[in-house]
Amino acid sequence: GVQTCALPILQPYLSAGMYSRFGFGVWQTRILPLLFGAASVVVFAFILLRMRLHESAVWIATAVLAFDPLYTYVMRSGRMDAICIFFLLCGLALMLHARETSKVNRSFLAGLCIGTAGVTHPIAVSSALCFVVLHAVFTQEKRRAHLLGLCFGAALPAIAWMGSAVVGGRWTDFREQFLGHGADHIVTG
């Protein structure tokens, strides 16, 4: 069969696992994004709690997100947007944790999450750049180490994905299938 390079390394395996468990069909295609969408709502609530907002405000904001028609539409669409949103929110949560605890490994993990979001949807690349700037501005202790950890972590998923295309002899396919698509999304939004 034809191998696609337009999907991140683990995406086909996650989908295959869902299909083997629940069968193949339109509804089964939506299970994975719905799970990531639900997990995103939970991570969003943790972020708000970490920001020390009043608990009732956290639950109201979380409910607004969970039941927002556009959010639920995106989560039901069966696309990789839900995975991207989940990893961006996880990256933000880990960045906040790194800033509070001064743990550089949390910055690295935040970078891994942000980089994973970047390989699931090209629009996340612009978000990743914003996260780097925010981290640089608001991190007080060990700023250079935090930034290096964040940037190195963010680069690893892309390096692994491109490396798998090079090693597998599919660099031309990867370039044609994803890089053009990604550049178009970054330029046009």
C-alpha positions, 0 to 999 in steps of 0.5 A, spaced: 500 500 500 501 507 499 505 510 505 502 516 507 507 521 510 502 526 512 500 523 519 505 524 525 509 517 527 504 515 532 497 517 529 496 511 525 497 506 530 493 510 535 487 510 530 489 502 528 488 501 535 481 504 536 479 501 529 481 494 532 477 495 538 471 498 536 471 496 528 472 501 522 466 506 521 465 514 521 463 513 528 469 509 530 473 515 527 471 520 532 472 516 538 480 518 538 478 526 537 473 525 542 477 522 548 483 527 546 477 533 546 475 530 553 482 530 556 483 537 553 477 540 558 480 536 564 487 539 562 484 546 561 480 546 568 487 544 571 490 550 568 485 554 571 486 551 578 493 552 577 492 560 576 488 560 583 482 562 580 476 561 584 473 554 584 466 556 581 469 560 576 474 554 574 468 550 573 463 555 569 469 556 564 470 549 563 463 548 562 463 553 557 469 550 553 466 543 554 459 545 551 461 551 546 458 549 539 465 550 535 469 546 540 464 540 540 464 541 532 472 540 532 472 535 537 467 531 533 470 532 526 475 526 527 481 530 525 487 531 528 485 538 531 483 535 538 490 532 539 493 538 537 489 542 542 490 537 548 498 537 547 498 545 546 494 545 553 498 540 556 504 544 554 501 550 557 500 546 564 507 544 564 510 551 562 506 554 568 508 548 573 516 549 570 515 557 572 512 555 579 517 550 581 523 552 577 524 545 574 527 545 568 525 538 566 518 540 566 520 545 561 523 540 557 516 536 557 512 542 556 517 542 549 515 535 548 508 536 548 508 543 544 512 539 539 507 534 539 502 539 537 506 542 532 507 535 528 499 534 529 497 540 526 502 545 522 498 551 525 501 549 532 507 552 530 505 559 531 503 557 538 509 554 539 513 560 538 508 564 542 509 559 548 517 560 547 516 568 548 512 567 554 516 562 557 522 567 556 519 573 559 515 570 565 521 565 567 525 568 572 530 563 575 534 559 570 531 562 564 537 560 559 536 552 562 528 553 561 528 556 554 533 550 552 529 545 555 523 547 552 526 548 545 530 542 545 523 538 547 519 542 542 524 540 536 524 532 538 518 530 535 519 534 528 526 531 528 523 524 530 518 525 524 523 527 519 528 522 521 523 517 520 522 519 513 529 520 511 531 513 514 525 510 511 527 513 504 520 517 504 523 524 504 520 526 498 513 523 499 514 527 506 516 534 503 510 533 498 505 531 503 506 535 509 511 540 508 507 544 503 501 543 507 504 545 513 507 552 510 500 553 507 497 553 513 502 557 517 502 562 511 494 563 511 492 561 518 
